[in-house]
Amino acid sequence: MNALQSKHAGLEAKLRDELARPAPDTAMIQALKKQKLKLKEEIARC
C-alpha cells in the first residue's frame, strides 16, 4: 500500500508541475488525473 501511496504522491507532484507551467499540456494533465484516480481507487480497495 505504501508503494501505491508513493506513486500517487509522484503523480500529484507531476500534475502540480505541469499546472505551474506557462502553457500546460492539457492532454498530459488529463492523463495524469486519470492515472491518479485509478491509483486512488486501488488504495481504497486495500
mmCIF file of the N, C-alpha and C atoms, coordinates in Angstrom:
data_MODEL
# 
_entry.id   MODEL 
# 
loop_
_atom_site.group_PDB 
_atom_site.id 
_atom_site.type_symbol 
_atom_site.label_atom_id 
_atom_site.label_alt_id 
_atom_site.label_comp_id 
_atom_site.label_asym_id 
_atom_site.label_entity_id 
_atom_site.label_seq_id 
_atom_site.pdbx_PDB_ins_code 
_atom_site.Cartn_x 
_atom_site.Cartn_y 
_atom_site.Cartn_z 
_atom_site.occupancy 
_atom_site.B_iso_or_equiv 
_atom_site.pdbx_formal_charge 
_atom_site.auth_seq_id 
_atom_site.auth_comp_id 
_atom_site.auth_asym_id 
_atom_site.auth_atom_id 
_atom_site.pdbx_PDB_model_num 
ATOM 1   N N  . MET A 1 1  ? 0.830  -1.195 0.000   1.00 0.00 ? 1  MET A N  1 
ATOM 2   C CA . MET A 1 1  ? 0.000  0.000  0.000   1.00 0.00 ? 1  MET A CA 1 
ATOM 3   C C  . MET A 1 1  ? 0.877  1.262  0.000   1.00 0.00 ? 1  MET A C  1 
ATOM 4   N N  . ASN A 1 2  ? 2.007  1.214  0.693   1.00 0.00 ? 2  ASN A N  1 
ATOM 5   C CA . ASN A 1 2  ? 2.903  2.373  0.692   1.00 0.00 ? 2  ASN A CA 1 
ATOM 6   C C  . ASN A 1 2  ? 3.405  2.684  -0.708  1.00 0.00 ? 2  ASN A C  1 
ATOM 7   N N  . ALA A 1 3  ? 3.616  1.645  -1.501  1.00 0.00 ? 3  ALA A N  1 
ATOM 8   C CA . ALA A 1 3  ? 4.079  1.848  -2.876  1.00 0.00 ? 3  ALA A CA 1 
ATOM 9   C C  . ALA A 1 3  ? 3.017  2.591  -3.685  1.00 0.00 ? 3  ALA A C  1 
ATOM 10  N N  . LEU A 1 4  ? 1.757  2.230  -3.483  1.00 0.00 ? 4  LEU A N  1 
ATOM 11  C CA . LEU A 1 4  ? 0.672  2.905  -4.200  1.00 0.00 ? 4  LEU A CA 1 
ATOM 12  C C  . LEU A 1 4  ? 0.578  4.367  -3.774  1.00 0.00 ? 4  LEU A C  1 
ATOM 13  N N  . GLN A 1 5  ? 0.711  4.606  -2.479  1.00 0.00 ? 5  GLN A N  1 
ATOM 14  C CA . GLN A 1 5  ? 0.647  5.983  -1.984  1.00 0.00 ? 5  GLN A CA 1 
ATOM 15  C C  . GLN A 1 5  ? 1.822  6.802  -2.509  1.00 0.00 ? 5  GLN A C  1 
ATOM 16  N N  . SER A 1 6  ? 2.968  6.168  -2.629  1.00 0.00 ? 6  SER A N  1 
ATOM 17  C CA . SER A 1 6  ? 4.146  6.847  -3.161  1.00 0.00 ? 6  SER A CA 1 
ATOM 18  C C  . SER A 1 6  ? 3.933  7.207  -4.633  1.00 0.00 ? 6  SER A C  1 
ATOM 19  N N  . LYS A 1 7  ? 3.382  6.274  -5.401  1.00 0.00 ? 7  LYS A N  1 
ATOM 20  C CA . LYS A 1 7  ? 3.085  6.545  -6.815  1.00 0.00 ? 7  LYS A CA 1 
ATOM 21  C C  . LYS A 1 7  ? 2.063  7.674  -6.934  1.00 0.00 ? 7  LYS A C  1 
ATOM 22  N N  . HIS A 1 8  ? 1.051  7.659  -6.053  1.00 0.00 ? 8  HIS A N  1 
ATOM 23  C CA . HIS A 1 8  ? 0.010  8.683  -6.057  1.00 0.00 ? 8  HIS A CA 1 
ATOM 24  C C  . HIS A 1 8  ? 0.636  10.055 -5.787  1.00 0.00 ? 8  HIS A C  1 
ATOM 25  N N  . ALA A 1 9  ? 1.529  10.117 -4.814  1.00 0.00 ? 9  ALA A N  1 
ATOM 26  C CA . ALA A 1 9  ? 2.202  11.375 -4.493  1.00 0.00 ? 9  ALA A CA 1 
ATOM 27  C C  . ALA A 1 9  ? 3.071  11.840 -5.664  1.00 0.00 ? 9  ALA A C  1 
ATOM 28  N N  . GLY A 1 10 ? 3.712  10.904 -6.338  1.00 0.00 ? 10 GLY A N  1 
ATOM 29  C CA . GLY A 1 10 ? 4.522  11.249 -7.500  1.00 0.00 ? 10 GLY A CA 1 
ATOM 30  C C  . GLY A 1 10 ? 3.685  11.837 -8.621  1.00 0.00 ? 10 GLY A C  1 
ATOM 31  N N  . LEU A 1 11 ? 2.522  11.243 -8.849  1.00 0.00 ? 11 LEU A N  1 
ATOM 32  C CA . LEU A 1 11 ? 1.622  11.765 -9.880  1.00 0.00 ? 11 LEU A CA 1 
ATOM 33  C C  . LEU A 1 11 ? 1.120  13.153 -9.494  1.00 0.00 ? 11 LEU A C  1 
ATOM 34  N N  . GLU A 1 12 ? 0.847  13.343 -8.215  1.00 0.00 ? 12 GLU A N  1 
ATOM 35  C CA . GLU A 1 12 ? 0.396  14.649 -7.733  1.00 0.00 ? 12 GLU A CA 1 
ATOM 36  C C  . GLU A 1 12 ? 1.470  15.705 -7.997  1.00 0.00 ? 12 GLU A C  1 
ATOM 37  N N  . ALA A 1 13 ? 2.719  15.354 -7.755  1.00 0.00 ? 13 ALA A N  1 
ATOM 38  C CA . ALA A 1 13 ? 3.823  16.291 -7.997  1.00 0.00 ? 13 ALA A CA 1 
ATOM 39  C C  . ALA A 1 13 ? 3.947  16.613 -9.488  1.00 0.00 ? 13 ALA A C  1 
ATOM 40  N N  . LYS A 1 14 ? 3.845  15.594 -10.333 1.00 0.00 ? 14 LYS A N  1 
ATOM 41  C CA . LYS A 1 14 ? 3.918  15.821 -11.782 1.00 0.00 ? 14 LYS A CA 1 
ATOM 42  C C  . LYS A 1 14 ? 2.768  16.716 -12.240 1.00 0.00 ? 14 LYS A C  1 
ATOM 43  N N  . LEU A 1 15 ? 1.585  16.469 -11.696 1.00 0.00 ? 15 LEU A N  1 
ATOM 44  C CA . LEU A 1 15 ? 0.410  17.263 -12.052 1.00 0.00 ? 15 LEU A CA 1 
ATOM 45  C C  . LEU A 1 15 ? 0.608  18.717 -11.620 1.00 0.00 ? 15 LEU A C  1 
ATOM 46  N N  . ARG A 1 16 ? 1.096  18.918 -10.416 1.00 0.00 ? 16 ARG A N  1 
ATOM 47  C CA . ARG A 1 16 ? 1.341  20.264 -9.897  1.00 0.00 ? 16 ARG A CA 1 
ATOM 48  C C  . ARG A 1 16 ? 2.369  20.992 -10.766 1.00 0.00 ? 16 ARG A C  1 
ATOM 49  N N  . ASP A 1 17 ? 3.436  20.279 -11.148 1.00 0.00 ? 17 ASP A N  1 
ATOM 50  C CA . ASP A 1 17 ? 4.466  20.877 -12.004 1.00 0.00 ? 17 ASP A CA 1 
ATOM 51  C C  . ASP A 1 17 ? 3.899  21.266 -13.367 1.00 0.00 ? 17 ASP A C  1 
ATOM 52  N N  . GLU A 1 18 ? 3.090  20.398 -13.929 1.00 0.00 ? 18 GLU A N  1 
ATOM 53  C CA . GLU A 1 18 ? 2.510  20.666 -15.252 1.00 0.00 ? 18 GLU A CA 1 
ATOM 54  C C  . GLU A 1 18 ? 1.568  21.867 -15.187 1.00 0.00 ? 18 GLU A C  1 
ATOM 55  N N  . LEU A 1 19 ? 0.781  21.961 -14.126 1.00 0.00 ? 19 LEU A N  1 
ATOM 56  C CA . LEU A 1 19 ? -0.149 23.082 -13.984 1.00 0.00 ? 19 LEU A CA 1 
ATOM 57  C C  . LEU A 1 19 ? 0.585  24.402 -13.758 1.00 0.00 ? 19 LEU A C  1 
ATOM 58  N N  . ALA A 1 20 ? 1.787  24.340 -13.218 1.00 0.00 ? 20 ALA A N  1 
ATOM 59  C CA . ALA A 1 20 ? 2.565  25.549 -12.940 1.00 0.00 ? 20 ALA A CA 1 
ATOM 60  C C  . ALA A 1 20 ? 3.249  26.099 -14.191 1.00 0.00 ? 20 ALA A C  1 
ATOM 61  N N  . ARG A 1 21 ? 3.308  25.307 -15.239 1.00 0.00 ? 21 ARG A N  1 
ATOM 62  C CA . ARG A 1 21 ? 3.955  25.758 -16.477 1.00 0.00 ? 21 ARG A CA 1 
ATOM 63  C C  . ARG A 1 21 ? 3.146  26.884 -17.116 1.00 0.00 ? 21 ARG A C  1 
ATOM 64  N N  . PRO A 1 22 ? 3.820  27.758 -17.860 1.00 0.00 ? 22 PRO A N  1 
ATOM 65  C CA . PRO A 1 22 ? 3.099  28.855 -18.534 1.00 0.00 ? 22 PRO A CA 1 
ATOM 66  C C  . PRO A 1 22 ? 2.049  28.351 -19.530 1.00 0.00 ? 22 PRO A C  1 
ATOM 67  N N  . ALA A 1 23 ? 2.348  27.261 -20.221 1.00 0.00 ? 23 ALA A N  1 
ATOM 68  C CA . ALA A 1 23 ? 1.398  26.693 -21.184 1.00 0.00 ? 23 ALA A CA 1 
ATOM 69  C C  . ALA A 1 23 ? 1.262  25.198 -20.888 1.00 0.00 ? 23 ALA A C  1 
ATOM 70  N N  . PRO A 1 24 ? 0.438  24.847 -19.892 1.00 0.00 ? 24 PRO A N  1 
ATOM 71  C CA . PRO A 1 24 ? 0.315  23.432 -19.526 1.00 0.00 ? 24 PRO A CA 1 
ATOM 72  C C  . PRO A 1 24 ? -0.276 22.591 -20.654 1.00 0.00 ? 24 PRO A C  1 
ATOM 73  N N  . ASP A 1 25 ? 0.191  21.363 -20.753 1.00 0.00 ? 25 ASP A N  1 
ATOM 74  C CA . ASP A 1 25 ? -0.280 20.409 -21.752 1.00 0.00 ? 25 ASP A CA 1 
ATOM 75  C C  . ASP A 1 25 ? -1.561 19.764 -21.219 1.00 0.00 ? 25 ASP A C  1 
ATOM 76  N N  . THR A 1 26 ? -2.693 20.127 -21.794 1.00 0.00 ? 26 THR A N  1 
ATOM 77  C CA . THR A 1 26 ? -3.971 19.639 -21.280 1.00 0.00 ? 26 THR A CA 1 
ATOM 78  C C  . THR A 1 26 ? -4.117 18.131 -21.420 1.00 0.00 ? 26 THR A C  1 
ATOM 79  N N  . ALA A 1 27 ? -3.561 17.558 -22.480 1.00 0.00 ? 27 ALA A N  1 
ATOM 80  C CA . ALA A 1 27 ? -3.626 16.105 -22.651 1.00 0.00 ? 27 ALA A CA 1 
ATOM 81  C C  . ALA A 1 27 ? -2.830 15.409 -21.549 1.00 0.00 ? 27 ALA A C  1 
ATOM 82  N N  . MET A 1 28 ? -1.679 15.960 -21.213 1.00 0.00 ? 28 MET A N  1 
ATOM 83  C CA . MET A 1 28 ? -0.852 15.400 -20.144 1.00 0.00 ? 28 MET A CA 1 
ATOM 84  C C  . MET A 1 28 ? -1.583 15.511 -18.805 1.00 0.00 ? 28 MET A C  1 
ATOM 85  N N  . ILE A 1 29 ? -2.204 16.648 -18.558 1.00 0.00 ? 29 ILE A N  1 
ATOM 86  C CA . ILE A 1 29 ? -2.943 16.851 -17.308 1.00 0.00 ? 29 ILE A CA 1 
ATOM 87  C C  . ILE A 1 29 ? -4.068 15.838 -17.201 1.00 0.00 ? 29 ILE A C  1 
ATOM 88  N N  . GLN A 1 30 ? -4.805 15.640 -18.271 1.00 0.00 ? 30 GLN A N  1 
ATOM 89  C CA . GLN A 1 30 ? -5.910 14.691 -18.270 1.00 0.00 ? 30 GLN A CA 1 
ATOM 90  C C  . GLN A 1 30 ? -5.404 13.273 -18.007 1.00 0.00 ? 30 GLN A C  1 
ATOM 91  N N  . ALA A 1 31 ? -4.308 12.890 -18.635 1.00 0.00 ? 31 ALA A N  1 
ATOM 92  C CA . ALA A 1 31 ? -3.742 11.551 -18.441 1.00 0.00 ? 31 ALA A CA 1 
ATOM 93  C C  . ALA A 1 31 ? -3.274 11.366 -16.998 1.00 0.00 ? 31 ALA A C  1 
ATOM 94  N N  . LEU A 1 32 ? -2.622 12.377 -16.445 1.00 0.00 ? 32 LEU A N  1 
ATOM 95  C CA . LEU A 1 32 ? -2.153 12.288 -15.061 1.00 0.00 ? 32 LEU A CA 1 
ATOM 96  C C  . LEU A 1 32 ? -3.323 12.165 -14.091 1.00 0.00 ? 32 LEU A C  1 
ATOM 97  N N  . LYS A 1 33 ? -4.384 12.914 -14.342 1.00 0.00 ? 33 LYS A N  1 
ATOM 98  C CA . LYS A 1 33 ? -5.561 12.843 -13.465 1.00 0.00 ? 33 LYS A CA 1 
ATOM 99  C C  . LYS A 1 33 ? -6.206 11.461 -13.517 1.00 0.00 ? 33 LYS A C  1 
ATOM 100 N N  . LYS A 1 34 ? -6.262 10.862 -14.702 1.00 0.00 ? 34 LYS A N  1 
ATOM 101 C CA . LYS A 1 34 ? -6.830 9.516  -14.828 1.00 0.00 ? 34 LYS A CA 1 
ATOM 102 C C  . LYS A 1 34 ? -5.988 8.499  -14.074 1.00 0.00 ? 34 LYS A C  1 
ATOM 103 N N  . GLN A 1 35 ? -4.667 8.593  -14.227 1.00 0.00 ? 35 GLN A N  1 
ATOM 104 C CA . GLN A 1 35 ? -3.766 7.676  -13.524 1.00 0.00 ? 35 GLN A CA 1 
ATOM 105 C C  . GLN A 1 35 ? -3.903 7.848  -12.019 1.00 0.00 ? 35 GLN A C  1 
ATOM 106 N N  . LYS A 1 36 ? -4.000 9.085  -11.590 1.00 0.00 ? 36 LYS A N  1 
ATOM 107 C CA . LYS A 1 36 ? -4.117 9.384  -10.161 1.00 0.00 ? 36 LYS A CA 1 
ATOM 108 C C  . LYS A 1 36 ? -5.418 8.807  -9.602  1.00 0.00 ? 36 LYS A C  1 
ATOM 109 N N  . LEU A 1 37 ? -6.500 8.929  -10.351 1.00 0.00 ? 37 LEU A N  1 
ATOM 110 C CA . LEU A 1 37 ? -7.785 8.392  -9.917  1.00 0.00 ? 37 LEU A CA 1 
ATOM 111 C C  . LEU A 1 37 ? -7.737 6.873  -9.809  1.00 0.00 ? 37 LEU A C  1 
ATOM 112 N N  . LYS A 1 38 ? -7.124 6.213  -10.780 1.00 0.00 ? 38 LYS A N  1 
ATOM 113 C CA . LYS A 1 38 ? -7.006 4.753  -10.730 1.00 0.00 ? 38 LYS A CA 1 
ATOM 114 C C  . LYS A 1 38 ? -6.227 4.314  -9.498  1.00 0.00 ? 38 LYS A C  1 
ATOM 115 N N  . LEU A 1 39 ? -5.142 5.012  -9.202  1.00 0.00 ? 39 LEU A N  1 
ATOM 116 C CA . LEU A 1 39 ? -4.354 4.676  -8.015  1.00 0.00 ? 39 LEU A CA 1 
ATOM 117 C C  . LEU A 1 39 ? -5.150 4.920  -6.739  1.00 0.00 ? 39 LEU A C  1 
ATOM 118 N N  . LYS A 1 40 ? -5.906 6.002  -6.716  1.00 0.00 ? 40 LYS A N  1 
ATOM 119 C CA . LYS A 1 40 ? -6.724 6.316  -5.536  1.00 0.00 ? 40 LYS A CA 1 
ATOM 120 C C  . LYS A 1 40 ? -7.745 5.208  -5.297  1.00 0.00 ? 40 LYS A C  1 
ATOM 121 N N  . GLU A 1 41 ? -8.345 4.707  -6.368  1.00 0.00 ? 41 GLU A N  1 
ATOM 122 C CA . GLU A 1 41 ? -9.310 3.615  -6.246  1.00 0.00 ? 41 GLU A CA 1 
ATOM 123 C C  . GLU A 1 41 ? -8.630 2.343  -5.759  1.00 0.00 ? 41 GLU A C  1 
ATOM 124 N N  . GLU A 1 42 ? -7.410 2.069  -6.246  1.00 0.00 ? 42 GLU A N  1 
ATOM 125 C CA . GLU A 1 42 ? -6.662 0.893  -5.792  1.00 0.00 ? 42 GLU A CA 1 
ATOM 126 C C  . GLU A 1 42 ? -6.333 1.006  -4.309  1.00 0.00 ? 42 GLU A C  1 
ATOM 127 N N  . ILE A 1 43 ? -5.935 2.191  -3.882  1.00 0.00 ? 43 ILE A N  1 
ATOM 128 C CA . ILE A 1 43 ? -5.605 2.415  -2.476  1.00 0.00 ? 43 ILE A CA 1 
ATOM 129 C C  . ILE A 1 43 ? -6.842 2.187  -1.615  1.00 0.00 ? 43 ILE A C  1 
ATOM 130 N N  . ALA A 1 44 ? -7.990 2.642  -2.085  1.00 0.00 ? 44 ALA A N  1 
ATOM 131 C CA . ALA A 1 44 ? -9.231 2.483  -1.324  1.00 0.00 ? 44 ALA A CA 1 
ATOM 132 C C  . ALA A 1 44 ? -9.612 1.011  -1.180  1.00 0.00 ? 44 ALA A C  1 
ATOM 133 N N  . ARG A 1 45 ? -9.264 0.187  -2.164  1.00 0.00 ? 45 ARG A N  1 
ATOM 134 C CA . ARG A 1 45 ? -9.589 -1.241 -2.105  1.00 0.00 ? 45 ARG A CA 1 
ATOM 135 C C  . ARG A 1 45 ? -8.704 -1.998 -1.122  1.00 0.00 ? 45 ARG A C  1 
ATOM 136 N N  . CYS A 1 46 ? -7.554 -1.455 -0.792  1.00 0.00 ? 46 CYS A N  1 
ATOM 137 C CA . CYS A 1 46 ? -6.617 -2.158 0.112   1.00 0.00 ? 46 CYS A CA 1 
ATOM 138 C C  . CYS A 1 46 ? -7.029 -2.062 1.564   1.00 0.00 ? 46 CYS A C  1 
# 
